[in-house]
Amino acid sequence: MASYHIVQTLLVTFVIPNCNASHLECYNGWDNVYSFGPHTMIYTNQYVEVSFTVFIFCRMELIMTISYRLASKLYLNITNTCPCACVFCLRETQSGVGDAASLWLEREPEPEEIKAALNACYPFDGMDEIVFCGYGEPMARADVVVEICQYVKDIFAKNGRAALPIRINTNGLVYLMCPGFDASTLAAVDTVSISLNADDPAEYLRVARPRFGEQSFDALLDFARDAREYTDVVFSVVEGTMSDQRLENCMRIAQELGVSFRLRPRE
């Protein structure tokens, strides 16, 4: 469930007999307006008795969790868009991760908002890595990812410090999401972790359920092959999601492509 907070409240009092919410329209053009009422209140003294109908209007906004922390990692949550619907995806079972109550976004944050979230975390005490990973596929906004990676490097350079490593957790389908993407722009990234999770196109369709269909698996491999020229590439597989034989096949695919392999715990 998404997290909301009240940003504005208005108490409206009517002295109209039998007034009810169906007679009212959205107040002041607010978005996300919720009304609580009607509540009938009676004021009386020795001279008069007056009946009031009261409505309380609240404008609600979704809390934007752009950055969150898990252990010693700072994570950036920049989109909820994803072309896959993996059968084991964490966002199907819970709203938040780490210190974030919810990673569902009202909208995609602008680059300046992401930069502001990073600035608020500086000097990144107790953190050893910055990771693009949230409730969506970060490389769906590949141009923003590249811009923010360079911004992170600039933050540290201006302060004469060695930059924290940057990792992108991705499904590897950027060539299908962003045709024409240039893998050389990943030079500012330290690690690209690609969720492999299958050893052939048919199994990938069953497990990842990509909207791009059968071409997805080969596109993932093509991206890994290109990206390895500019950054460290790691294929990851979620523990307990495939047979031992398929796991061996995935390890062999990584070895043949000359990239690292990681079996990650199922969360």
C-alpha positions, -999 to +999 in steps of 0.1 A: +000+000+000+012+035-008+020+059+019+002+093+021+005+123+042-019+152+047-006+185+032-036+207+036-068+206+056-099+227+053-129+227+077-160+238+059-192+245+079-226+248+063-259+259+079-279+243+050-305+218+061-299+183+050-266+192+032-246+161+021-214+153+002-232+147-031-241+184-033-204+194-032-178+196-058-140+194-056-129+224-035-105+249-050-095+225-078-074+204-055-061+171-067-063+140-044-090+156-022-108+135+003-138+146+023-148+133+057-184+140+066-210+152+068-210+155+105-240+171+122-232+193+151-257+212+173-249+244+192-273+255+218-276+280+245-304+296+265-315+316+235-311+295+204-303+261+190-284+259+156-277+228+136-244+227+116-233+203+089-195+200+089-172+187+062-135+182+066-115+183+033-079+169+032-056+171+003-033+140+002+000+135-015+019+104-020+052+104-001+081+103-026+108+080-015+137+087-039+165+074-017+165+048+010+190+029+029+195-008+034+225-019+055+255+001+042+240+008+008+222+040-004+196+030-030+180+053-055+144+047-065+138+067-096+109+049-114+081+024-109+081+015-146+093-020-155+088-040-187+090-073-167+067-090-142+091-115-126+074-143-107+095-136-076+094-098-077+095-083-042+072-055-051+043-080-055+044-089-019+054-057+001+054-019-003+088-010+011+124-021+016+151-011+041+141+021+059+115+030+032+079+024+042+069+025+006+087+027-027+057+034-048+060+068-065+033+093-073+053+103-103+089+099-116+112+123-098+130+149-119+168+148-121+170+178-098+149+161-072+172+130-073+202+153-070+186+170-040+180+136-024+217+128-029+228+161-015+207+154+017+227+122+022+262+138+018+288+130+032+273+095+030+286+085+064+285+047+070+277+040+033+299+021+010+279+020-023+252+039-042+228+016-060+201+023-086+175-001-075+139+005-064+104-006-074+110-002-111+137-007-138+161+022-135+174+018-171+139+027-183+153+062-176+188+055-190+195+091-197+187+102-162+208+073-147+238+084-167+233+121-157+230+112-120+261+089-121+282+118-134+267+141-108+277+116-080+313+116-093+313+154-094+301+157-058+331+137-046+355+154-069+345+189-057+352+178-022+385+161-030+372+127-020+372+093-037+338+086-050+316+058-036+312+029-061+280+031-082+260+000-091+230-003-114+207-032-108+189-039-141+170-065-161+194-058-190+166-048-215+178-012-221+183-018-258+146-026-261+134+001-237+157+029-250+166+020-286+199+036-296+213+036-261+251+038-261+268+014-236+299+036-236+280+061-214+282+036-186+319+045-181+310+064-149+294+033-134+314+008-114+291-022-117+261-032-138+243-061-122+220-079-147+192-102-135+197-132-157+174-157-139+171-181-169+193-201-192+173-198-224+147-176-241+117-198-233+126-200-196+132-163-195+097-157-209+082-179-182+101-164-153+106-127-162+075-123-183+089-094-204+065-074-225+090-075-254+085-112-259+110-137-273+137-111-283+142-102-247+168-128-237+191-122-267+188-084-261+199-089-225+230-109-236+238-083-263+237-055-237+260-075-213+284-081-241+286-044-249+286-031-214+315-053-203+338-031-224+331-001-202+322-014-167+321-045-146+292-067-154+277-092-131+249-118-140+227-125-109+203-153-103+179-155-074+186-184-051+160-212-052+143-202-084+157-228-108+170-263-110+207-272-104+211-279-141+197-245-151+219-228-125+250-245-140+239-233-175+236-197-162+271-199-147+284-212-180+267-183-199+284-158-176+318-176-181+314-176-219+306-139-219+335-131-196+314-116-169+310-123-132+283-144-117+264-140-084+238-162-067+218-137-046+196-146-016+158-146-022+144-118-001 
